[in-house]
C-alpha cells in the first residue's frame, strides 16, 4: 500500500522532478520531487514521519532522514537550495543502531 501511495505521489509531483545526482536507485531513475513544505506535510500526515537526522552535502544540498516514532516507516529526502525536495529512499522497519545496542546492553 505504501508503494502505491508513493507511486501516486510521484505522478502528482512528476512535473517538478529533476534527476537526483549520485543517489538515485538506478542511473536513469528520476525521483519524485516537489516543494519541501508539501513533502514534509504529506509524510507527517500520512506516515507520522518526522526528521531525526540531517546533513549537508558537498554541493550544498541537505539530506534528511525522517522516521515514524515506532520505526514502521522511514524516508530519506534531498533538498536543494531552491527548496525542491526529492525522495531518495523509503522503507520499513527502521531501527536506531544506538538504541538497539543499548537494548542489548552493549
PyMOL CGO cylinders between C-alpha atoms (Angstrom):
from pymol import cmd
from pymol.cgo import CYLINDER

trace = [
    CYLINDER, 0.00, 0.00, 0.00, 2.84, 2.42, 0.88, 0.3, 1, 1, 1, 1, 1, 1,
    CYLINDER, 2.84, 2.42, 0.88, 4.45, 1.79, -2.51, 0.3, 1, 1, 1, 1, 1, 1,
    CYLINDER, 4.45, 1.79, -2.51, 1.17, 2.53, -4.28, 0.3, 1, 1, 1, 1, 1, 1,
    CYLINDER, 1.17, 2.53, -4.28, 0.87, 5.82, -2.38, 0.3, 1, 1, 1, 1, 1, 1,
    CYLINDER, 0.87, 5.82, -2.38, 4.45, 6.73, -3.24, 0.3, 1, 1, 1, 1, 1, 1,
    CYLINDER, 4.45, 6.73, -3.24, 3.81, 5.92, -6.88, 0.3, 1, 1, 1, 1, 1, 1,
    CYLINDER, 3.81, 5.92, -6.88, 0.76, 8.18, -6.85, 0.3, 1, 1, 1, 1, 1, 1,
    CYLINDER, 0.76, 8.18, -6.85, 2.82, 10.89, -5.14, 0.3, 1, 1, 1, 1, 1, 1,
    CYLINDER, 2.82, 10.89, -5.14, 5.43, 10.51, -7.88, 0.3, 1, 1, 1, 1, 1, 1,
    CYLINDER, 5.43, 10.51, -7.88, 2.77, 11.08, -10.52, 0.3, 1, 1, 1, 1, 1, 1,
    CYLINDER, 2.77, 11.08, -10.52, 1.50, 14.21, -8.76, 0.3, 1, 1, 1, 1, 1, 1,
    CYLINDER, 1.50, 14.21, -8.76, 5.00, 15.60, -8.17, 0.3, 1, 1, 1, 1, 1, 1,
    CYLINDER, 5.00, 15.60, -8.17, 6.49, 14.48, -11.51, 0.3, 1, 1, 1, 1, 1, 1,
    CYLINDER, 6.49, 14.48, -11.51, 6.25, 17.89, -13.21, 0.3, 1, 1, 1, 1, 1, 1,
    CYLINDER, 6.25, 17.89, -13.21, 8.69, 19.19, -10.57, 0.3, 1, 1, 1, 1, 1, 1,
    CYLINDER, 8.69, 19.19, -10.57, 11.20, 16.32, -10.83, 0.3, 1, 1, 1, 1, 1, 1,
    CYLINDER, 11.20, 16.32, -10.83, 14.85, 16.52, -11.63, 0.3, 1, 1, 1, 1, 1, 1,
    CYLINDER, 14.85, 16.52, -11.63, 17.15, 13.50, -11.68, 0.3, 1, 1, 1, 1, 1, 1,
    CYLINDER, 17.15, 13.50, -11.68, 18.80, 13.00, -8.32, 0.3, 1, 1, 1, 1, 1, 1,
    CYLINDER, 18.80, 13.00, -8.32, 22.55, 13.27, -8.75, 0.3, 1, 1, 1, 1, 1, 1,
    CYLINDER, 22.55, 13.27, -8.75, 24.70, 10.48, -7.27, 0.3, 1, 1, 1, 1, 1, 1,
    CYLINDER, 24.70, 10.48, -7.27, 21.96, 8.97, -5.12, 0.3, 1, 1, 1, 1, 1, 1,
    CYLINDER, 21.96, 8.97, -5.12, 19.23, 7.62, -7.38, 0.3, 1, 1, 1, 1, 1, 1,
    CYLINDER, 19.23, 7.62, -7.38, 18.45, 3.94, -7.04, 0.3, 1, 1, 1, 1, 1, 1,
    CYLINDER, 18.45, 3.94, -7.04, 19.25, 3.40, -10.70, 0.3, 1, 1, 1, 1, 1, 1,
    CYLINDER, 19.25, 3.40, -10.70, 21.25, 5.56, -13.09, 0.3, 1, 1, 1, 1, 1, 1,
    CYLINDER, 21.25, 5.56, -13.09, 18.20, 6.51, -15.16, 0.3, 1, 1, 1, 1, 1, 1,
    CYLINDER, 18.20, 6.51, -15.16, 15.76, 6.95, -12.26, 0.3, 1, 1, 1, 1, 1, 1,
    CYLINDER, 15.76, 6.95, -12.26, 14.17, 10.32, -11.56, 0.3, 1, 1, 1, 1, 1, 1,
    CYLINDER, 14.17, 10.32, -11.56, 13.00, 10.78, -8.00, 0.3, 1, 1, 1, 1, 1, 1,
    CYLINDER, 13.00, 10.78, -8.00, 9.59, 12.22, -7.13, 0.3, 1, 1, 1, 1, 1, 1,
    CYLINDER, 9.59, 12.22, -7.13, 10.21, 15.88, -6.22, 0.3, 1, 1, 1, 1, 1, 1,
    CYLINDER, 10.21, 15.88, -6.22, 8.26, 18.87, -5.02, 0.3, 1, 1, 1, 1, 1, 1,
    CYLINDER, 8.26, 18.87, -5.02, 8.25, 21.73, -2.54, 0.3, 1, 1, 1, 1, 1, 1,
    CYLINDER, 8.25, 21.73, -2.54, 9.88, 20.68, 0.73, 0.3, 1, 1, 1, 1, 1, 1,
    CYLINDER, 9.88, 20.68, 0.73, 6.99, 22.01, 2.81, 0.3, 1, 1, 1, 1, 1, 1,
    CYLINDER, 6.99, 22.01, 2.81, 4.45, 19.97, 0.81, 0.3, 1, 1, 1, 1, 1, 1,
    CYLINDER, 4.45, 19.97, 0.81, 6.51, 16.79, 1.05, 0.3, 1, 1, 1, 1, 1, 1,
    CYLINDER, 6.51, 16.79, 1.05, 7.11, 17.22, 4.80, 0.3, 1, 1, 1, 1, 1, 1,
    CYLINDER, 7.11, 17.22, 4.80, 3.39, 17.79, 5.42, 0.3, 1, 1, 1, 1, 1, 1,
    CYLINDER, 3.39, 17.79, 5.42, 2.48, 14.72, 3.37, 0.3, 1, 1, 1, 1, 1, 1,
    CYLINDER, 2.48, 14.72, 3.37, 4.98, 12.47, 5.18, 0.3, 1, 1, 1, 1, 1, 1,
    CYLINDER, 4.98, 12.47, 5.18, 3.87, 13.77, 8.59, 0.3, 1, 1, 1, 1, 1, 1,
    CYLINDER, 3.87, 13.77, 8.59, 0.16, 13.42, 7.86, 0.3, 1, 1, 1, 1, 1, 1,
    CYLINDER, 0.16, 13.42, 7.86, 0.26, 10.09, 6.02, 0.3, 1, 1, 1, 1, 1, 1,
    CYLINDER, 0.26, 10.09, 6.02, 3.07, 8.22, 7.80, 0.3, 1, 1, 1, 1, 1, 1,
    CYLINDER, 3.07, 8.22, 7.80, 3.61, 10.24, 11.01, 0.3, 1, 1, 1, 1, 1, 1,
    CYLINDER, 3.61, 10.24, 11.01, 7.24, 10.72, 9.96, 0.3, 1, 1, 1, 1, 1, 1,
    CYLINDER, 7.24, 10.72, 9.96, 9.42, 13.46, 11.41, 0.3, 1, 1, 1, 1, 1, 1,
    CYLINDER, 9.42, 13.46, 11.41, 13.03, 14.43, 10.70, 0.3, 1, 1, 1, 1, 1, 1,
    CYLINDER, 13.03, 14.43, 10.70, 15.54, 12.74, 13.01, 0.3, 1, 1, 1, 1, 1, 1,
    CYLINDER, 15.54, 12.74, 13.01, 18.81, 13.49, 11.21, 0.3, 1, 1, 1, 1, 1, 1,
    CYLINDER, 18.81, 13.49, 11.21, 20.19, 15.77, 8.50, 0.3, 1, 1, 1, 1, 1, 1,
    CYLINDER, 20.19, 15.77, 8.50, 23.45, 16.72, 6.89, 0.3, 1, 1, 1, 1, 1, 1,
    CYLINDER, 23.45, 16.72, 6.89, 24.76, 19.00, 4.16, 0.3, 1, 1, 1, 1, 1, 1,
    CYLINDER, 24.76, 19.00, 4.16, 26.42, 17.54, 1.07, 0.3, 1, 1, 1, 1, 1, 1,
    CYLINDER, 26.42, 17.54, 1.07, 29.40, 18.98, -0.80, 0.3, 1, 1, 1, 1, 1, 1,
    CYLINDER, 29.40, 18.98, -0.80, 27.08, 20.54, -3.38, 0.3, 1, 1, 1, 1, 1, 1,
    CYLINDER, 27.08, 20.54, -3.38, 25.07, 22.34, -0.68, 0.3, 1, 1, 1, 1, 1, 1,
    CYLINDER, 25.07, 22.34, -0.68, 22.06, 20.04, -0.76, 0.3, 1, 1, 1, 1, 1, 1,
    CYLINDER, 22.06, 20.04, -0.76, 20.58, 18.82, 2.52, 0.3, 1, 1, 1, 1, 1, 1,
    CYLINDER, 20.58, 18.82, 2.52, 19.92, 15.12, 3.10, 0.3, 1, 1, 1, 1, 1, 1,
    CYLINDER, 19.92, 15.12, 3.10, 17.29, 14.35, 5.75, 0.3, 1, 1, 1, 1, 1, 1,
    CYLINDER, 17.29, 14.35, 5.75, 16.15, 11.15, 7.37, 0.3, 1, 1, 1, 1, 1, 1,
    CYLINDER, 16.15, 11.15, 7.37, 12.56, 11.02, 8.56, 0.3, 1, 1, 1, 1, 1, 1,
    CYLINDER, 12.56, 11.02, 8.56, 11.08, 8.17, 10.56, 0.3, 1, 1, 1, 1, 1, 1,
    CYLINDER, 11.08, 8.17, 10.56, 7.87, 7.33, 12.32, 0.3, 1, 1, 1, 1, 1, 1,
    CYLINDER, 7.87, 7.33, 12.32, 8.20, 7.12, 16.13, 0.3, 1, 1, 1, 1, 1, 1,
    CYLINDER, 8.20, 7.12, 16.13, 7.58, 3.37, 16.11, 0.3, 1, 1, 1, 1, 1, 1,
    CYLINDER, 7.58, 3.37, 16.11, 10.00, 2.76, 13.24, 0.3, 1, 1, 1, 1, 1, 1,
    CYLINDER, 10.00, 2.76, 13.24, 7.42, 1.25, 10.91, 0.3, 1, 1, 1, 1, 1, 1,
    CYLINDER, 7.42, 1.25, 10.91, 8.47, 3.61, 8.11, 0.3, 1, 1, 1, 1, 1, 1,
    CYLINDER, 8.47, 3.61, 8.11, 11.31, 5.87, 7.04, 0.3, 1, 1, 1, 1, 1, 1,
    CYLINDER, 11.31, 5.87, 7.04, 12.07, 8.25, 4.20, 0.3, 1, 1, 1, 1, 1, 1,
    CYLINDER, 12.07, 8.25, 4.20, 15.29, 9.87, 3.00, 0.3, 1, 1, 1, 1, 1, 1,
    CYLINDER, 15.29, 9.87, 3.00, 14.96, 13.14, 1.08, 0.3, 1, 1, 1, 1, 1, 1,
    CYLINDER, 14.96, 13.14, 1.08, 17.38, 15.52, -0.64, 0.3, 1, 1, 1, 1, 1, 1,
    CYLINDER, 17.38, 15.52, -0.64, 16.60, 19.24, -0.67, 0.3, 1, 1, 1, 1, 1, 1,
    CYLINDER, 16.60, 19.24, -0.67, 18.37, 21.69, -2.96, 0.3, 1, 1, 1, 1, 1, 1,
    CYLINDER, 18.37, 21.69, -2.96, 18.99, 25.38, -2.25, 0.3, 1, 1, 1, 1, 1, 1,
    CYLINDER, 18.99, 25.38, -2.25, 15.81, 26.40, -4.10, 0.3, 1, 1, 1, 1, 1, 1,
    CYLINDER, 15.81, 26.40, -4.10, 13.67, 24.35, -1.65, 0.3, 1, 1, 1, 1, 1, 1,
    CYLINDER, 13.67, 24.35, -1.65, 12.95, 21.47, -4.02, 0.3, 1, 1, 1, 1, 1, 1,
    CYLINDER, 12.95, 21.47, -4.02, 12.94, 18.13, -2.20, 0.3, 1, 1, 1, 1, 1, 1,
    CYLINDER, 12.94, 18.13, -2.20, 13.25, 14.72, -3.85, 0.3, 1, 1, 1, 1, 1, 1,
    CYLINDER, 13.25, 14.72, -3.85, 12.57, 11.30, -2.40, 0.3, 1, 1, 1, 1, 1, 1,
    CYLINDER, 12.57, 11.30, -2.40, 15.76, 9.26, -2.27, 0.3, 1, 1, 1, 1, 1, 1,
    CYLINDER, 15.76, 9.26, -2.27, 14.58, 6.15, -0.43, 0.3, 1, 1, 1, 1, 1, 1,
    CYLINDER, 14.58, 6.15, -0.43, 11.63, 4.84, 1.54, 0.3, 1, 1, 1, 1, 1, 1,
    CYLINDER, 11.63, 4.84, 1.54, 11.26, 1.72, 3.60, 0.3, 1, 1, 1, 1, 1, 1,
    CYLINDER, 11.26, 1.72, 3.60, 10.00, -0.01, 6.68, 0.3, 1, 1, 1, 1, 1, 1,
    CYLINDER, 10.00, -0.01, 6.68, 11.33, -1.39, 9.96, 0.3, 1, 1, 1, 1, 1, 1,
    CYLINDER, 11.33, -1.39, 9.96, 13.74, 1.46, 10.73, 0.3, 1, 1, 1, 1, 1, 1,
    CYLINDER, 13.74, 1.46, 10.73, 15.96, 0.67, 13.68, 0.3, 1, 1, 1, 1, 1, 1,
    CYLINDER, 15.96, 0.67, 13.68, 18.24, 3.05, 15.54, 0.3, 1, 1, 1, 1, 1, 1,
    CYLINDER, 18.24, 3.05, 15.54, 21.61, 1.34, 15.92, 0.3, 1, 1, 1, 1, 1, 1,
    CYLINDER, 21.61, 1.34, 15.92, 22.45, 3.21, 19.12, 0.3, 1, 1, 1, 1, 1, 1,
    CYLINDER, 22.45, 3.21, 19.12, 19.09, 2.34, 20.69, 0.3, 1, 1, 1, 1, 1, 1,
    CYLINDER, 19.09, 2.34, 20.69, 19.42, -1.28, 19.60, 0.3, 1, 1, 1, 1, 1, 1,
    CYLINDER, 19.42, -1.28, 19.60, 22.89, -1.54, 21.17, 0.3, 1, 1, 1, 1, 1, 1,
    CYLINDER, 22.89, -1.54, 21.17, 21.55, -0.04, 24.40, 0.3, 1, 1, 1, 1, 1, 1,
    CYLINDER, 21.55, -0.04, 24.40, 18.68, -2.54, 24.38, 0.3, 1, 1, 1, 1, 1, 1,
    CYLINDER, 18.68, -2.54, 24.38, 21.21, -5.35, 24.02, 0.3, 1, 1, 1, 1, 1, 1,
    CYLINDER, 21.21, -5.35, 24.02, 23.26, -4.00, 26.92, 0.3, 1, 1, 1, 1, 1, 1,
    CYLINDER, 23.26, -4.00, 26.92, 26.27, -3.13, 24.75, 0.3, 1, 1, 1, 1, 1, 1,
]
cmd.load_cgo(trace, "trace")
